[in-house]
């Protein structure tokens, strides 16, 4: 019995103290009008803008700050054609994983999540679309193999585009090379208007 009272004494008084001076329902919950106000949209935006990777930027509200490839573009570490190549390779590889192999892991990247959400329509793609997707996926890997650094390129593309991890200085060179190869492969129009 002595141990039980010792345990009771040890744990008594822990936890959050109940708020005093507020109206309560018979169940003990605080009346809705007496609860703390919820976070407003302005509070949420202020929190997002104060993130370290947005500080010092000319446009801290830009959507590009929300993911690694966008941050590289905003900091002028990659060019617009390289950015578009990164968006396209993400789209192709995610669609290939979902529609051709049938297995799509959950990636933390905003860009990868956006692509995965777009293909969740439940409709079966046409055979021609699957063939084009397979061809484009194979061509992207062939282009990356042309320099003999395929494994390095795939690793850095996966880290930056799918996993949303900012590249190290060593990886940045490989990422730029890979995006240049893919840009050349897909002949992405660089005369596009800047976003």
LUMLO-132171 format. One record per residue: residue in three letters; x, y, z of N, C-alpha, C, O in turn. Coordinates in Angstrom, 1 decimal, decimal comma. Atoms other than C-alpha are relative to their C-alpha. Layout:
LUMLO-132171
ALA/X/Y/Z/X/Y/Z/X/Y/Z/X/Y/Z
...
end
This chain:
LUMLO-132171
UNK/0,8/-1,2/0,0/0,0/0,0/0,0/0,8/1,3/0,0/0,5/2,3/-0,6
UNK/-0,8/-1,2/-0,1/2,8/2,4/0,7/0,5/0,4/-1,4/0,6/1,6/-1,7
UNK/-0,4/-0,3/1,3/3,9/2,2/-2,9/-1,0/0,7/-0,8/-0,8/1,6/-1,6
UNK/1,1/-0,6/0,7/0,5/3,2/-4,2/-0,1/1,4/0,4/-0,3/2,3/-0,5
UNK/0,0/-1,5/-0,4/0,4/6,4/-2,1/1,2/0,7/-0,5/1,1/1,9/-0,8
UNK/-1,2/-0,7/0,4/3,9/7,2/-3,1/-0,1/0,3/-1,5/0,3/1,4/-2,0
UNK/0,3/-0,3/1,4/2,9/6,9/-6,8/-1,0/1,1/-0,2/-0,8/2,0/-1,0
UNK/1,0/-1,0/0,0/-0,1/9,0/-6,2/0,6/1,4/0,3/0,3/2,4/-0,4
UNK/-0,6/-1,3/-0,3/1,9/11,7/-4,6/1,0/0,5/-1,1/1,1/1,6/-1,4
UNK/-0,9/-0,4/1,0/4,5/11,6/-7,3/-0,7/0,6/-1,2/-0,2/1,5/-1,8
UNK/0,7/-0,5/1,3/2,0/12,1/-10,2/-1,0/1,0/0,3/-1,5/1,6/-0,7
UNK/1,0/-1,1/-0,2/-0,4/14,5/-8,5/0,6/1,3/-0,3/1,8/1,6/0,0
UNK/-0,5/-1,3/0,4/-0,1/18,0/-9,8/0,6/0,2/-1,3/0,9/1,3/-1,7
UNK/-0,6/-0,1/1,4/1,3/17,2/-13,2/-1,1/0,3/-1,0/-2,3/0,0/-0,8
UNK/0,9/-0,3/1,1/-0,3/18,3/-16,4/-0,5/1,4/0,0/-0,1/2,2/0,9
UNK/0,5/-1,4/0,2/-2,0/21,5/-17,5/-1,1/0,3/1,1/-2,0/-0,5/1,3
UNK/1,0/-0,4/-1,0/-4,0/23,3/-14,8/-1,2/0,5/-0,8/-1,1/1,1/-1,8
UNK/1,2/-0,4/0,7/-7,6/23,9/-15,8/-0,2/1,6/0,1/0,2/2,2/1,1
UNK/0,2/-1,5/0,1/-8,5/27,5/-16,9/-1,0/0,4/1,0/-2,1/-0,2/1,1
UNK/1,0/-0,5/-1,0/-10,2/29,4/-14,1/-0,8/1,2/-0,6/-0,3/1,9/-1,4
UNK/0,7/-1,2/0,3/-12,9/32,0/-14,5/-0,7/-0,1/-1,4/-0,9/1,0/-2,0
UNK/0,6/0,1/1,3/-14,5/30,6/-17,7/-1,3/-0,8/0,2/-1,4/-1,7/1,1
UNK/1,2/0,7/-0,1/-18,0/29,3/-18,3/0,3/-1,4/-0,6/1,1/-1,6/-1,5
UNK/-0,2/1,4/0,4/-18,2/25,5/-18,8/-1,4/-0,7/-0,3/-2,4/-0,3/0,4
UNK/1,2/0,9/0,2/-20,7/23,0/-20,2/-0,1/-1,0/1,1/0,9/-1,2/1,9
UNK/0,1/1,1/-1,0/-22,0/20,3/-17,9/1,0/-1,1/-0,1/1,4/-1,7/0,9
UNK/-1,1/1,0/0,2/-19,4/18,0/-19,4/1,3/0,4/0,5/2,3/-0,4/0,6
UNK/-1,3/-0,5/-0,5/-16,6/20,2/-18,2/0,7/0,8/-1,1/1,7/1,5/-0,8
UNK/-0,7/-0,7/1,1/-15,6/21,6/-21,6/-0,3/1,5/0,1/-1,4/1,9/0,6
UNK/0,2/-1,4/0,0/-15,2/25,3/-22,0/-1,0/0,4/-1,1/-1,0/-0,1/-2,2
UNK/1,0/-0,4/0,9/-18,1/27,1/-23,6/0,7/0,6/-1,2/1,7/1,3/-1,1
UNK/-0,7/-0,3/1,3/-17,2/27,8/-27,3/0,3/1,5/-0,1/1,4/1,9/-0,5
UNK/-0,3/-1,4/0,1/-17,5/31,6/-27,0/1,1/0,4/1,0/1,7/1,5/0,8
UNK/-1,1/-0,3/-1,0/-14,9/31,5/-24,1/1,3/-0,5/-0,4/2,3/-0,3/0,2
UNK/-1,2/0,7/0,4/-12,3/29,5/-26,0/1,0/1,0/-0,7/0,6/2,1/-1,1
UNK/-1,0/-0,9/0,6/-9,1/31,0/-27,3/-0,3/0,2/-1,5/-0,8/-0,8/-2,1
UNK/0,2/-0,2/1,4/-9,4/32,5/-30,8/0,9/-0,9/-0,8/2,1/-1,1/-0,5
UNK/-0,8/0,8/0,9/-8,2/30,4/-33,7/1,0/0,8/-0,7/0,9/2,1/-0,8
UNK/-1,0/-0,8/0,7/-5,2/31,4/-35,7/-0,6/0,6/-1,3/-1,3/-0,1/-2,0
UNK/0,6/-0,7/1,2/-6,1/33,9/-38,4/0,9/-0,3/-1,2/2,0/-0,7/-1,0
UNK/-0,8/0,2/1,2/-4,9/33,8/-42,0/1,2/0,9/0,0/2,3/0,5/-0,4
UNK/-1,1/-0,9/-0,1/-2,7/36,8/-41,3/1,1/-0,6/0,9/2,3/-0,4/0,6
UNK/-1,0/0,6/-0,9/-1,0/34,9/-38,4/0,7/-1,1/-0,8/1,9/-1,3/-0,6
UNK/-0,6/1,1/0,8/-0,4/31,9/-40,7/1,0/0,5/-1,0/2,1/0,0/-1,2
UNK/-0,8/-0,6/1,0/1,0/34,1/-43,4/1,3/0,6/0,6/2,4/0,5/0,0
UNK/-1,2/-0,6/-0,7/3,3/35,9/-41,0/1,0/-1,1/0,5/2,2/-0,9/0,4
UNK/-0,8/1,1/-0,3/4,6/32,6/-39,8/0,8/-0,5/-1,2/2,0/-0,8/-1,1
UNK/-0,6/0,5/1,2/5,3/31,4/-43,3/1,1/1,0/-0,5/2,1/0,5/-0,9
UNK/-0,9/-1,0/0,5/7,0/34,6/-44,3/1,3/0,1/0,9/2,3/0,5/0,4
UNK/-1,1/-0,1/-1,0/9,3/34,5/-41,2/0,9/-1,2/-0,1/1,9/-1,2/0,6
UNK/-0,8/1,1/0,1/10,8/31,2/-42,3/1,4/0,4/-0,5/1,5/1,4/-1,3
UNK/-1,3/-0,4/0,3/14,6/31,4/-42,6/0,3/0,1/-1,5/1,0/1,0/-2,0
UNK/-0,3/-0,1/1,5/14,7/30,6/-46,4/-0,8/1,0/-0,7/-0,5/1,3/-1,9
UNK/0,7/-1,1/0,6/12,3/33,4/-47,1/0,5/1,4/0,4/0,3/2,4/-0,3
UNK/-0,5/-1,3/-0,4/14,1/36,1/-45,2/1,0/0,6/-0,9/1,8/-0,1/-1,6
UNK/-0,9/-0,7/0,9/16,0/38,7/-47,2/-0,3/-0,1/-1,4/0,5/0,4/-2,3
UNK/0,4/0,1/1,4/14,2/37,8/-50,4/-0,8/1,2/-0,4/-1,4/1,9/0,4
UNK/0,7/-1,1/0,6/12,8/40,4/-52,7/-1,5/-0,2/0,0/-2,3/0,7/0,1
UNK/1,4/0,4/-0,1/9,5/38,5/-52,7/-0,2/-1,2/0,9/-0,3/-2,3/0,5
UNK/0,1/1,2/-1,0/9,1/36,4/-49,5/-1,3/-0,7/-0,2/-1,4/-1,8/0,4
UNK/1,3/0,7/0,2/5,5/35,5/-50,5/0,0/-0,9/-1,2/-1,0/-1,7/-1,4
UNK/0,0/0,8/1,2/6,5/33,7/-53,7/-0,1/-1,5/0,3/0,4/-2,0/1,3
UNK/0,2/1,5/-0,2/5,4/30,1/-54,0/1,3/-0,8/-0,3/1,4/-1,9/0,2
UNK/-1,3/0,7/0,2/8,9/29,2/-55,2/0,8/-0,3/1,2/1,6/-1,2/1,2
UNK/-0,7/0,3/-1,2/10,2/29,4/-51,7/-0,5/-1,2/0,7/0,2/-1,7/1,7
UNK/0,6/1,1/-0,7/8,1/26,5/-50,7/0,6/-1,4/-0,3/0,3/-2,3/0,4
UNK/-0,7/1,3/0,3/10,3/23,8/-52,3/1,4/0,2/-0,5/1,7/1,3/-1,0
UNK/-1,5/-0,1/0,3/14,0/23,1/-53,0/0,3/0,6/-1,4/1,1/1,5/-1,5
UNK/-0,3/-0,4/1,4/13,9/23,6/-56,8/-0,4/1,5/-0,2/0,3/2,3/-0,8
UNK/0,4/-1,4/0,0/12,0/26,9/-56,4/1,0/0,9/0,7/1,3/2,0/0,2
UNK/-1,0/-0,8/-0,8/14,5/28,1/-53,8/1,3/0,2/-0,8/1,9/1,2/-0,8
UNK/-1,2/-0,1/0,8/17,4/27,3/-56,2/-0,3/1,1/-1,1/0,6/1,8/-1,5
UNK/0,3/-1,0/1,0/15,6/29,4/-58,9/0,0/1,4/0,6/0,6/2,3/0,0
UNK/0,1/-1,3/-0,6/14,9/32,3/-56,6/1,4/0,5/0,4/1,6/1,7/0,4
UNK/-1,3/-0,5/-0,4/18,5/32,4/-55,4/1,0/0,0/-1,2/2,2/0,3/-1,1
UNK/-0,7/-0,1/1,3/19,6/32,3/-59,1/1,2/-1,0/-0,1/2,2/-0,8/-0,7
UNK/-1,0/1,0/0,1/21,6/29,1/-58,6/-0,3/-0,9/-1,2/0,6/-1,7/-1,6
UNK/0,4/0,7/1,2/19,7/27,5/-61,5/-0,7/1,0/-0,9/-1,2/2,0/-0,4
UNK/0,7/-0,8/1,0/18,3/29,0/-64,7/-1,5/-0,4/-0,2/-1,9/-1,5/0,3
UNK/1,4/0,4/0,3/14,7/29,0/-65,9/-0,1/-1,3/-0,8/-1,0/-2,1/-0,5
UNK/0,1/1,3/0,7/15,3/26,2/-68,4/0,4/-1,1/0,9/-0,3/-2,2/0,8
UNK/-0,3/1,1/-0,9/16,9/24,1/-65,7/-1,2/-0,2/1,0/-1,5/-1,3/1,3
UNK/1,2/0,2/-0,9/13,9/24,8/-63,4/-1,1/-0,7/-0,8/-1,7/-1,6/-0,2
UNK/1,0/0,6/0,8/11,5/23,8/-66,2/0,3/-1,5/-0,2/-0,5/-2,4/-0,2
UNK/-0,5/1,4/0,2/13,6/20,6/-66,8/-0,3/-0,7/1,3/-0,7/-1,9/1,3
UNK/0,2/0,7/-1,3/13,4/19,8/-63,0/-1,5/-0,2/0,2/-1,9/-1,3/0,7
UNK/1,4/0,2/-0,1/9,6/20,3/-63,1/-0,5/-1,2/-0,9/-1,3/-2,0/-0,5
UNK/0,4/1,1/0,9/9,3/18,0/-66,1/0,5/-1,3/0,4/-0,2/-2,3/0,3
UNK/-0,5/1,3/-0,4/11,6/15,3/-64,8/-0,8/-0,5/1,2/-1,0/-1,7/1,3
UNK/0,8/0,4/-1,1/9,6/15,3/-61,6/-1,3/-0,6/-0,5/-1,8/-1,6/0,0
UNK/1,3/0,5/0,5/6,3/14,9/-63,5/0,2/-1,3/-0,7/-0,6/-2,2/-0,4
UNK/-0,2/1,2/0,8/7,7/12,2/-65,8/0,2/-1,2/1,0/-0,4/-2,2/0,9
UNK/-0,4/1,1/-0,9/9,3/10,1/-63,0/-1,2/-0,3/1,0/-1,4/-1,5/1,3
UNK/1,1/0,3/-0,9/6,3/10,4/-60,6/-1,2/-0,7/-0,8/-1,7/-1,7/-0,3
UNK/1,0/0,6/0,8/3,8/9,6/-63,4/0,4/-1,5/-0,3/-0,4/-2,4/-0,3
UNK/-0,5/1,4/0,3/5,9/6,6/-64,4/-0,1/-0,9/1,2/-0,5/-2,1/1,1
UNK/0,1/0,9/-1,2/6,1/5,3/-60,8/-1,5/-0,3/0,3/-1,7/-1,5/0,7
UNK/1,4/0,3/-0,3/2,3/5,6/-60,4/-0,7/-0,8/-1,1/-1,3/-1,8/-0,8
UNK/0,8/0,6/1,0/1,0/4,6/-63,8/0,6/-1,3/-0,6/-0,1/-2,2/-1,0
UNK/-0,7/1,2/0,6/3,6/2,1/-65,1/0,4/-1,0/1,0/0,0/-2,2/0,8
UNK/-0,4/1,0/-1,0/5,1/0,5/-62,1/-1,1/-0,3/1,1/-1,1/-1,4/1,7
UNK/1,1/0,2/-0,9/2,0/0,9/-59,9/0,3/0,2/1,4/-0,5/0,0/2,3
UNK/-0,4/-0,3/-1,4/3,9/1,9/-56,8/0,5/1,4/0,1/1,5/1,8/-0,6
UNK/-0,4/-1,4/-0,2/4,2/5,5/-55,7/0,2/0,2/1,5/-0,7/0,3/2,3
UNK/-0,2/-0,3/-1,4/5,9/6,2/-52,4/-0,4/1,4/0,2/-0,6/2,2/-0,7
UNK/0,4/-1,3/-0,4/4,9/9,3/-50,5/1,3/0,9/0,0/2,1/0,7/0,9
UNK/-1,2/-0,9/0,0/7,4/12,1/-51,3/-0,4/1,3/0,7/-1,5/1,7/0,6
UNK/0,3/-1,2/-0,8/7,7/15,2/-49,1/0,0/1,3/-0,9/-0,5/2,3/-0,4
UNK/-0,1/-1,1/0,9/8,2/17,5/-52,1/-1,4/0,6/-0,4/-2,3/-0,2/-0,7
UNK/1,3/-0,6/0,4/5,4/20,0/-52,9/-0,2/-0,3/-1,5/-1,3/-0,6/-1,9
UNK/0,1/0,3/1,4/6,1/19,5/-56,6/-0,4/-1,4/-0,3/-1,3/-1,7/-1,1
UNK/0,3/1,4/0,2/6,0/15,7/-56,4/-1,4/-0,3/0,5/-2,2/-1,1/-0,1
UNK/1,3/0,2/-0,6/2,9/15,8/-54,2/-1,1/0,6/-1,0/-2,2/0,0/-1,1
UNK/0,9/-0,6/1,0/1,2/18,1/-56,8/-0,3/-0,9/-1,2/-1,4/-1,0/-1,6
UNK/0,1/0,9/1,1/1,9/15,7/-59,6/-0,8/-1,2/0,4/-1,6/-1,7/-0,4
UNK/0,7/1,2/-0,5/0,8/12,7/-57,6/-1,5/0,2/0,2/-2,3/-0,6/-0,2
UNK/1,4/-0,3/-0,2/-2,5/14,4/-56,7/-0,7/0,2/-1,3/-1,9/-0,1/-1,4
UNK/0,7/-0,2/1,3/-3,2/15,3/-60,3/-0,3/-1,3/-0,7/-1,2/-1,3/-1,6
UNK/0,3/1,2/0,7/-3,0/11,7/-61,5/-0,9/-1,0/0,8/-1,0/-2,1/0,4
UNK/0,9/0,8/-0,8/-5,4/10,4/-58,8/-1,4/-0,1/-0,5/-2,3/-0,3/0,3
UNK/1,4/-0,1/0,5/-8,4/10,7/-61,1/-0,7/-1,3/0,0/-1,9/-1,3/-0,1
UNK/0,6/1,3/0,0/-9,0/7,0/-61,1/-0,3/-0,5/-1,4/-0,7/-1,7/-1,5
UNK/0,2/0,5/1,4/-9,3/6,8/-64,9/1,2/-0,7/-0,5/2,4/-0,3/-0,2
UNK/-1,1/0,8/0,6/-7,2/4,3/-66,7/0,6/0,8/-1,2/-0,2/1,2/-2,1
UNK/-0,6/-0,8/1,2/-4,7/6,1/-69,1/0,0/-0,9/-1,2/0,0/-2,1/-1,2
UNK/0,0/0,7/1,2/-4,8/5,2/-72,7/1,4/-0,7/-0,3/2,4/-0,3/0,3
UNK/-1,3/0,7/0,3/-2,1/2,8/-74,1/1,0/0,9/-0,6/2,2/0,8/-0,4
UNK/-0,9/-0,9/0,6/-0,7/5,5/-76,2/0,7/0,9/1,0/1,9/1,2/0,9
UNK/-0,6/-0,9/-1,1/-0,2/7,7/-73,1/1,1/-0,8/0,8/2,1/-0,2/1,1
UNK/-0,9/0,8/-0,7/1,5/4,9/-71,3/1,3/-0,2/-0,8/2,4/-0,2/-0,3
UNK/-1,2/0,2/0,9/3,8/4,2/-74,3/0,8/1,3/0,0/2,1/1,2/0,1
UNK/-0,8/-1,2/0,1/4,8/7,9/-74,5/0,7/0,3/1,4/1,8/0,7/1,4
UNK/-0,6/-0,2/-1,4/5,4/8,0/-70,7/1,2/-0,9/0,1/2,3/-0,4/0,6
UNK/-1,1/1,0/-0,1/7,6/4,9/-70,9/1,2/0,5/-0,8/2,3/0,5/-0,4
UNK/-1,0/-0,5/0,9/9,5/6,4/-73,8/0,7/1,2/0,6/1,9/1,3/0,6
UNK/-0,6/-1,2/-0,6/10,0/9,7/-72,1/0,9/-0,3/1,2/1,9/0,3/1,4
UNK/-0,7/0,4/-1,2/11,1/8,1/-68,9/1,4/-0,7/-0,4/2,4/-0,4/0,2
UNK/-1,2/0,7/0,5/13,6/5,8/-70,8/1,0/1,0/-0,6/2,2/1,0/-0,4
UNK/-0,8/-1,0/0,6/14,9/8,8/-72,8/0,7/0,9/1,1/1,9/1,2/0,9
UNK/-0,6/-0,8/-1,1/15,5/10,8/-69,6/1,2/-0,8/0,6/2,2/-0,2/0,9
UNK/-1,1/0,7/-0,5/17,6/8,0/-68,2/1,2/-0,2/-1,0/2,3/-0,2/-0,6
UNK/-1,1/0,1/1,1/19,5/7,5/-71,5/0,8/1,3/0,0/2,0/1,2/-0,1
UNK/-0,8/-1,2/0,1/20,4/11,2/-71,5/0,9/0,2/1,2/2,0/0,6/1,1
UNK/-0,8/-0,1/-1,2/21,6/11,0/-67,9/1,2/-1,0/0,0/2,2/-0,7/0,6
UNK/-1,1/1,0/0,1/23,7/7,9/-68,8/1,1/0,5/-1,0/2,2/0,0/-0,9
UNK/-0,9/-0,5/1,0/25,4/9,8/-71,6/1,3/0,5/0,5/2,4/0,5/-0,2
UNK/-1,3/-0,6/-0,6/28,0/11,4/-69,3/0,7/-1,0/0,9/1,7/-0,7/1,5
UNK/-0,6/1,0/-0,8/28,7/8,3/-67,3/-0,2/0,2/1,5/0,5/-0,4/2,3
UNK/0,2/-0,4/-1,4/27,4/9,8/-64,0/-1,5/-0,3/0,3/-2,1/0,5/1,1
UNK/1,4/0,3/-0,2/23,9/8,2/-64,1/-0,4/-0,1/1,5/-1,4/0,6/1,9
UNK/0,4/0,2/-1,4/23,8/7,2/-60,4/0,1/1,3/0,7/-0,8/1,5/1,5
UNK/-0,1/-1,3/-0,7/25,0/10,6/-59,2/-1,1/0,9/-0,4/-1,7/1,6/0,4
UNK/1,1/-0,9/0,5/22,4/12,4/-61,4/-1,3/-0,5/0,6/-2,1/0,4/1,1
UNK/1,2/0,5/-0,5/19,6/10,1/-60,3/-0,1/0,3/1,5/-1,2/0,7/2,0
UNK/0,1/-0,3/-1,5/20,5/10,5/-56,6/-0,3/1,5/0,3/-1,1/1,7/1,1
UNK/0,2/-1,4/-0,2/20,7/14,3/-56,8/-1,4/0,4/-0,4/-2,0/1,3/0,2
UNK/1,4/-0,3/0,5/17,4/14,5/-58,8/-1,0/-0,4/1,0/-2,0/0,3/1,3
UNK/0,9/0,6/-1,0/15,7/12,3/-56,3/0,0/0,8/1,3/-1,1/1,2/1,9
UNK/-0,1/-0,8/-1,2/17,0/14,3/-53,3/-0,7/1,4/-0,2/-1,4/1,8/0,7
UNK/0,5/-1,4/0,1/16,1/17,7/-54,7/-1,4/0,1/-0,5/-2,2/0,8/0,1
UNK/1,3/-0,1/0,6/13,0/17,1/-56,8/-1,1/-0,8/0,7/-2,2/-0,3/0,9
UNK/1,0/0,8/-0,7/11,3/14,3/-54,9/0,0/0,1/1,5/-1,1/0,2/2,1
UNK/-0,1/0,0/-1,4/12,6/14,5/-51,4/0,0/1,5/0,6/-0,1/1,7/1,8
UNK/0,1/-1,5/-0,4/12,7/18,4/-51,3/1,2/0,3/0,9/1,0/1,0/1,9
UNK/-1,1/-0,3/-0,9/16,2/18,5/-49,8/0,9/0,9/-0,9/1,2/0,7/-2,0
UNK/-0,9/-0,9/0,7/18,4/21,5/-50,8/1,4/-0,7/-0,3/1,9/-1,4/0,6
UNK/-1,3/0,6/0,3/21,6/20,3/-52,6/1,1/0,6/0,7/1,1/1,8/1,0
UNK/-1,2/-0,6/-0,5/25,0/20,7/-51,1/0,7/0,6/-1,2/0,3/0,5/-2,3
UNK/-0,8/-0,7/1,1/27,6/22,7/-53,1/0,5/-1,0/-1,0/0,6/-0,8/-2,2
UNK/-0,6/1,1/0,8/29,1/19,4/-54,4/-1,2/-0,5/-0,9/-0,9/-0,8/-2,1
UNK/1,2/0,5/0,7/25,6/18,2/-55,5/-0,5/1,0/-1,0/-1,1/0,6/-2,0
UNK/0,6/-1,0/0,8/24,6/21,5/-57,1/0,6/-0,1/-1,4/-0,2/0,1/-2,4
UNK/-0,6/0,1/1,3/27,0/21,0/-60,0/-0,6/-1,2/-0,8/-0,9/-1,1/-2,0
UNK/0,6/1,2/0,6/25,7/17,5/-60,7/-1,5/0,3/-0,4/-2,0/-0,1/-1,5
UNK/1,4/-0,4/0,3/22,1/18,9/-60,5/-0,1/0,8/-1,2/-1,0/0,6/-2,1
UNK/0,0/-0,8/1,2/22,8/21,6/-63,0/0,3/-0,7/-1,3/-0,3/-0,6/-2,3
UNK/-0,3/0,8/1,2/24,5/19,2/-65,4/-1,2/-0,9/-0,4/-1,5/-0,9/-1,6
UNK/1,1/0,9/0,3/21,6/16,8/-65,2/-1,2/0,8/-0,6/-1,8/0,3/-1,6
UNK/1,1/-0,8/0,5/19,0/19,6/-65,8/0,4/0,5/-1,4/-0,5/0,6/-2,2
UNK/-0,4/-0,5/1,4/21,1/20,9/-68,8/-0,2/-1,2/-1,0/-0,7/-0,9/-2,1
UNK/0,2/1,2/0,9/21,1/17,3/-70,3/-1,5/-0,2/-0,3/-1,9/-0,4/-1,5
UNK/1,5/0,2/0,2/17,3/17,0/-69,8/-0,6/1,1/-0,8/-1,5/0,9/-1,6
UNK/0,6/-1,2/0,8/16,6/20,5/-71,1/0,4/-0,2/-1,4/-0,5/0,1/-2,3
UNK/-0,4/0,2/1,4/18,6/19,7/-74,2/-0,8/-1,2/-0,6/-1,2/-1,1/-1,8
UNK/0,8/1,1/0,5/16,7/16,4/-74,5/-1,4/0,4/-0,4/-1,9/0,1/-1,5
UNK/1,4/-0,4/0,3/13,3/17,9/-74,3/-0,2/1,2/-0,7/-1,3/1,6/-1,1
UNK/0,0/-1,2/0,7/14,2/21,0/-76,1/-1,1/1,0/0,5/-2,0/1,4/-0,1
UNK/1,0/-0,8/-0,7/12,3/23,1/-73,6/0,2/1,4/-0,5/1,4/1,9/-0,6
UNK/-0,1/-1,3/0,6/11,6/26,5/-75,1/0,4/1,0/1,1/-0,4/1,3/2,0
UNK/-0,5/-0,9/-1,0/13,7/29,0/-73,2/-0,5/1,4/-0,2/-0,1/2,3/0,5
UNK/0,5/-1,3/0,3/11,9/32,0/-74,7/-1,3/0,3/0,7/-1,9/1,3/0,6
UNK/1,1/-0,1/-0,9/9,1/31,4/-72,3/0,1/1,3/0,9/1,2/1,7/1,3
UNK/0,0/-1,2/-0,9/8,1/34,4/-70,2/0,4/-0,4/1,4/-0,1/-1,5/1,9
UNK/-0,4/0,3/-1,4/9,7/34,5/-66,7/-1,2/0,1/0,9/-2,1/1,0/0,7
UNK/1,1/0,0/-1,0/7,3/33,7/-63,9/0,2/1,1/1,0/-0,6/1,2/1,9
end
